Amino acid sequence: MARTNPLQFIQQTRAEVAKVVWPTRREVVLTTVMVFIMAALTAVFFGVVDLLIRSGLSAVLTVFG
């Protein structure tokens, strides 16, 4: 692998960073809100599933216990 000197490395790095398409503030806020909404929905879903499993298991243990 060919070695590059530090000046070339910095120039290449700056050129690559210039190619990056940075999101707008609106896109960042919208994406963040969507992540929080999905996390809340996932928490509610797994909470309900946990409640159902716990209730079912308690019923089974009451009948056979």
N, CA, C and O atoms as a GROMACS GRO file, in nm:
protein
  260
    1MET      N    1   0.084  -0.117   0.000
    1MET     CA    2   0.000   0.000   0.000
    1MET      C    3   0.090   0.124   0.000
    1MET      O    4   0.184   0.135   0.079
    2ALA      N    5   0.059   0.216  -0.089
    2ALA     CA    6   0.140   0.337  -0.101
    2ALA      C    7   0.114   0.430   0.017
    2ALA      O    8   0.001   0.442   0.065
    3ARG      N    9   0.219   0.495   0.061
    3ARG     CA   10   0.206   0.588   0.173
    3ARG      C   11   0.189   0.730   0.118
    3ARG      O   12   0.252   0.766   0.019
    4THR      N   13   0.105   0.807   0.182
    4THR     CA   14   0.088   0.947   0.144
    4THR      C   15   0.146   1.034   0.254
    4THR      O   16   0.144   1.000   0.372
    5ASN      N   17   0.196   1.147   0.212
    5ASN     CA   18   0.250   1.236   0.315
    5ASN      C   19   0.133   1.306   0.385
    5ASN      O   20   0.022   1.309   0.332
    6PRO      N   21   0.157   1.362   0.501
    6PRO     CA   22   0.048   1.421   0.580
    6PRO      C   23  -0.027   1.533   0.507
    6PRO      O   24  -0.148   1.546   0.524
    7LEU      N   25   0.042   1.613   0.427
    7LEU     CA   26  -0.024   1.721   0.354
    7LEU      C   27  -0.124   1.666   0.253
    7LEU      O   28  -0.235   1.717   0.241
    8GLN      N   29  -0.084   1.564   0.180
    8GLN     CA   30  -0.176   1.501   0.084
    8GLN      C   31  -0.295   1.438   0.155
    8GLN      O   32  -0.409   1.447   0.108
    9PHE      N   33  -0.268   1.377   0.267
    9PHE     CA   34  -0.376   1.314   0.344
    9PHE      C   35  -0.479   1.418   0.386
    9PHE      O   36  -0.599   1.395   0.372
   10ILE      N   37  -0.433   1.531   0.437
   10ILE     CA   38  -0.525   1.637   0.480
   10ILE      C   39  -0.603   1.691   0.361
   10ILE      O   40  -0.723   1.716   0.372
   11GLN      N   41  -0.537   1.709   0.247
   11GLN     CA   42  -0.606   1.759   0.128
   11GLN      C   43  -0.713   1.660   0.082
   11GLN      O   44  -0.824   1.699   0.047
   12GLN      N   45  -0.678   1.532   0.082
   12GLN     CA   46  -0.774   1.430   0.040
   12GLN      C   47  -0.891   1.421   0.137
   12GLN      O   48  -1.006   1.404   0.096
   13THR      N   49  -0.862   1.434   0.264
   13THR     CA   50  -0.967   1.430   0.365
   13THR      C   51  -1.063   1.547   0.348
   13THR      O   52  -1.184   1.529   0.356
   14ARG      N   53  -1.009   1.666   0.326
   14ARG     CA   54  -1.094   1.784   0.307
   14ARG      C   55  -1.178   1.769   0.181
   14ARG      O   56  -1.294   1.811   0.178
   15ALA      N   57  -1.121   1.710   0.077
   15ALA     CA   58  -1.196   1.690  -0.048
   15ALA      C   59  -1.311   1.593  -0.025
   15ALA      O   60  -1.421   1.613  -0.078
   16GLU      N   61  -1.288   1.487   0.052
   16GLU     CA   62  -1.394   1.390   0.080
   16GLU      C   63  -1.503   1.450   0.168
   16GLU      O   64  -1.621   1.425   0.145
   17VAL      N   65  -1.465   1.528   0.268
   17VAL     CA   66  -1.563   1.591   0.356
   17VAL      C   67  -1.648   1.689   0.277
   17VAL      O   68  -1.767   1.706   0.306
   18ALA      N   69  -1.590   1.754   0.178
   18ALA     CA   70  -1.666   1.849   0.096
   18ALA      C   71  -1.773   1.778   0.013
   18ALA      O   72  -1.871   1.841  -0.026
   19LYS      N   73  -1.756   1.648  -0.014
   19LYS     CA   74  -1.853   1.571  -0.092
   19LYS      C   75  -1.975   1.529  -0.009
   19LYS      O   76  -2.078   1.491  -0.065
   20VAL      N   77  -1.963   1.534   0.122
   20VAL     CA   78  -2.071   1.490   0.210
   20VAL      C   79  -2.190   1.584   0.197
   20VAL      O   80  -2.174   1.706   0.198
   21VAL      N   81  -2.309   1.526   0.185
   21VAL     CA   82  -2.432   1.605   0.181
   21VAL      C   83  -2.488   1.606   0.322
   21VAL      O   84  -2.543   1.506   0.369
   22TRP      N   85  -2.474   1.720   0.389
   22TRP     CA   86  -2.519   1.730   0.527
   22TRP      C   87  -2.668   1.755   0.531
   22TRP      O   88  -2.720   1.830   0.449
   23PRO      N   89  -2.739   1.693   0.625
   23PRO     CA   90  -2.885   1.714   0.635
   23PRO      C   91  -2.916   1.855   0.684
   23PRO      O   92  -2.837   1.918   0.754
   24THR      N   93  -3.034   1.902   0.645
   24THR     CA   94  -3.077   2.033   0.692
   24THR      C   95  -3.126   2.020   0.837
   24THR      O   96  -3.147   1.910   0.888
   25ARG      N   97  -3.141   2.134   0.902
   25ARG     CA   98  -3.189   2.134   1.041
   25ARG      C   99  -3.327   2.070   1.050
   25ARG      O  100  -3.356   1.995   1.143
   26ARG      N  101  -3.412   2.100   0.952
   26ARG     CA  102  -3.548   2.045   0.950
   26ARG      C  103  -3.545   1.892   0.940
   26ARG      O  104  -3.621   1.823   1.008
   27GLU      N  105  -3.457   1.840   0.854
   27GLU     CA  106  -3.446   1.694   0.839
   27GLU      C  107  -3.398   1.629   0.968
   27GLU      O  108  -3.446   1.522   1.005
   28VAL      N  109  -3.305   1.693   1.036
   28VAL     CA  110  -3.254   1.637   1.162
   28VAL      C  111  -3.364   1.636   1.268
   28VAL      O  112  -3.380   1.537   1.339
   29VAL      N  113  -3.438   1.745   1.279
   29VAL     CA  114  -3.545   1.753   1.378
   29VAL      C  115  -3.653   1.650   1.348
   29VAL      O  116  -3.700   1.580   1.437
   30LEU      N  117  -3.692   1.640   1.220
   30LEU     CA  118  -3.795   1.545   1.181
   30LEU      C  119  -3.752   1.401   1.210
   30LEU      O  120  -3.830   1.321   1.262
   31THR      N  121  -3.630   1.368   1.176
   31THR     CA  122  -3.579   1.233   1.199
   31THR      C  123  -3.572   1.203   1.349
   31THR      O  124  -3.605   1.092   1.391
   32THR      N  125  -3.529   1.300   1.428
   32THR     CA  126  -3.521   1.281   1.572
   32THR      C  127  -3.659   1.256   1.632
   32THR      O  128  -3.675   1.168   1.716
   33VAL      N  129  -3.757   1.334   1.590
   33VAL     CA  130  -3.893   1.316   1.639
   33VAL      C  131  -3.945   1.178   1.601
   33VAL      O  132  -4.008   1.110   1.682
   34MET      N  133  -3.919   1.136   1.478
   34MET     CA  134  -3.964   1.003   1.434
   34MET      C  135  -3.899   0.892   1.516
   34MET      O  136  -3.965   0.793   1.549
   35VAL      N  137  -3.773   0.908   1.550
   35VAL     CA  138  -3.705   0.807   1.632
   35VAL      C  139  -3.770   0.798   1.770
   35VAL      O  140  -3.792   0.688   1.822
   36PHE      N  141  -3.800   0.914   1.830
   36PHE     CA  142  -3.866   0.912   1.962
   36PHE      C  143  -4.005   0.849   1.955
   36PHE      O  144  -4.044   0.774   2.044
   37ILE      N  145  -4.080   0.880   1.849
   37ILE     CA  146  -4.213   0.821   1.833
   37ILE      C  147  -4.203   0.670   1.818
   37ILE      O  148  -4.278   0.596   1.881
   38MET      N  149  -4.111   0.623   1.734
   38MET     CA  150  -4.095   0.478   1.714
   38MET      C  151  -4.048   0.409   1.842
   38MET      O  152  -4.092   0.298   1.872
   39ALA      N  153  -3.960   0.474   1.917
   39ALA     CA  154  -3.915   0.415   2.044
   39ALA      C  155  -4.031   0.404   2.142
   39ALA      O  156  -4.044   0.304   2.212
   40ALA      N  157  -4.116   0.507   2.148
   40ALA     CA  158  -4.232   0.504   2.238
   40ALA      C  159  -4.330   0.394   2.196
   40ALA      O  160  -4.380   0.320   2.280
   41LEU      N  161  -4.357   0.384   2.065
   41LEU     CA  162  -4.448   0.278   2.017
   41LEU      C  163  -4.392   0.139   2.045
   41LEU      O  164  -4.467   0.049   2.083
   42THR      N  165  -4.263   0.122   2.027
   42THR     CA  166  -4.200  -0.007   2.056
   42THR      C  167  -4.210  -0.040   2.205
   42THR      O  168  -4.237  -0.155   2.241
   43ALA      N  169  -4.188   0.060   2.290
   43ALA     CA  170  -4.198   0.037   2.434
   43ALA      C  171  -4.339  -0.003   2.474
   43ALA      O  172  -4.358  -0.094   2.555
   44VAL      N  173  -4.438   0.065   2.418
   44VAL     CA  174  -4.578   0.031   2.448
   44VAL      C  175  -4.610  -0.110   2.399
   44VAL      O  176  -4.672  -0.189   2.471
   45PHE      N  177  -4.566  -0.142   2.278
   45PHE     CA  178  -4.592  -0.276   2.224
   45PHE      C  179  -4.534  -0.384   2.313
   45PHE      O  180  -4.604  -0.479   2.350
   46PHE      N  181  -4.406  -0.371   2.350
   46PHE     CA  182  -4.345  -0.474   2.432
   46PHE      C  183  -4.401  -0.475   2.574
   46PHE      O  184  -4.403  -0.580   2.638
   47GLY      N  185  -4.447  -0.360   2.623
   47GLY     CA  186  -4.514  -0.357   2.753
   47GLY      C  187  -4.643  -0.436   2.750
   47GLY      O  188  -4.673  -0.511   2.843
   48VAL      N  189  -4.721  -0.419   2.643
   48VAL     CA  190  -4.847  -0.493   2.629
   48VAL      C  191  -4.820  -0.643   2.613
   48VAL      O  192  -4.888  -0.725   2.674
   49VAL      N  193  -4.721  -0.678   2.532
   49VAL     CA  194  -4.687  -0.820   2.513
   49VAL      C  195  -4.643  -0.880   2.646
   49VAL      O  196  -4.682  -0.992   2.678
   50ASP      N  197  -4.563  -0.807   2.723
   50ASP     CA  198  -4.517  -0.856   2.853
   50ASP      C  199  -4.636  -0.876   2.947
   50ASP      O  200  -4.643  -0.976   3.019
   51LEU      N  201  -4.729  -0.782   2.946
   51LEU     CA  202  -4.849  -0.793   3.031
   51LEU      C  203  -4.931  -0.916   2.992
   51LEU      O  204  -4.976  -0.990   3.080
   52LEU      N  205  -4.949  -0.939   2.863
   52LEU     CA  206  -5.026  -1.055   2.817
   52LEU      C  207  -4.957  -1.186   2.856
   52LEU      O  208  -5.022  -1.280   2.902
   53ILE      N  209  -4.827  -1.192   2.837
   53ILE     CA  210  -4.754  -1.315   2.872
   53ILE      C  211  -4.761  -1.340   3.023
   53ILE      O  212  -4.781  -1.452   3.068
   54ARG      N  213  -4.743  -1.232   3.101
   54ARG     CA  214  -4.749  -1.246   3.247
   54ARG      C  215  -4.887  -1.291   3.292
   54ARG      O  216  -4.899  -1.377   3.380
   55SER      N  217  -4.991  -1.232   3.233
   55SER     CA  218  -5.128  -1.270   3.270
   55SER      C  219  -5.157  -1.415   3.231
   55SER      O  220  -5.217  -1.490   3.308
   56GLY      N  221  -5.115  -1.452   3.113
   56GLY     CA  222  -5.136  -1.590   3.068
   56GLY      C  223  -5.062  -1.690   3.154
   56GLY      O  224  -5.116  -1.794   3.191
   57LEU      N  225  -4.939  -1.657   3.188
   57LEU     CA  226  -4.860  -1.747   3.273
   57LEU      C  227  -4.920  -1.756   3.413
   57LEU      O  228  -4.924  -1.864   3.471
   58SER      N  229  -4.968  -1.645   3.466
   58SER     CA  230  -5.033  -1.649   3.598
   58SER      C  231  -5.159  -1.735   3.594
   58SER      O  232  -5.187  -1.810   3.688
   59ALA      N  233  -5.236  -1.723   3.487
   59ALA     CA  234  -5.357  -1.804   3.474
   59ALA      C  235  -5.323  -1.952   3.467
   59ALA      O  236  -5.388  -2.034   3.531
   60VAL      N  237  -5.221  -1.985   3.389
   60VAL     CA  238  -5.181  -2.126   3.376
   60VAL      C  239  -5.131  -2.178   3.511
   60VAL      O  240  -5.167  -2.289   3.551
   61LEU      N  241  -5.051  -2.100   3.581
   61LEU     CA  242  -4.999  -2.145   3.710
   61LEU      C  243  -5.109  -2.153   3.815
   61LEU      O  244  -5.101  -2.237   3.905
   62THR      N  245  -5.210  -2.069   3.806
   62THR     CA  246  -5.323  -2.076   3.900
   62THR      C  247  -5.403  -2.204   3.876
   62THR      O  248  -5.445  -2.270   3.971
   63VAL      N  249  -5.424  -2.237   3.749
   63VAL     CA  250  -5.504  -2.356   3.717
   63VAL      C  251  -5.428  -2.483   3.757
   63VAL      O  252  -5.486  -2.574   3.817
   64PHE      N  253  -5.300  -2.490   3.725
   64PHE     CA  254  -5.223  -2.612   3.752
   64PHE      C  255  -5.145  -2.608   3.881
   64PHE      O  256  -5.083  -2.707   3.919
   65GLY      N  257  -5.147  -2.497   3.950
   65GLY     CA  258  -5.066  -2.485   4.073
   65GLY      C  259  -5.147  -2.511   4.192
   65GLY      O  260  -5.095  -2.506   4.303
   0.00000   0.00000   0.00000
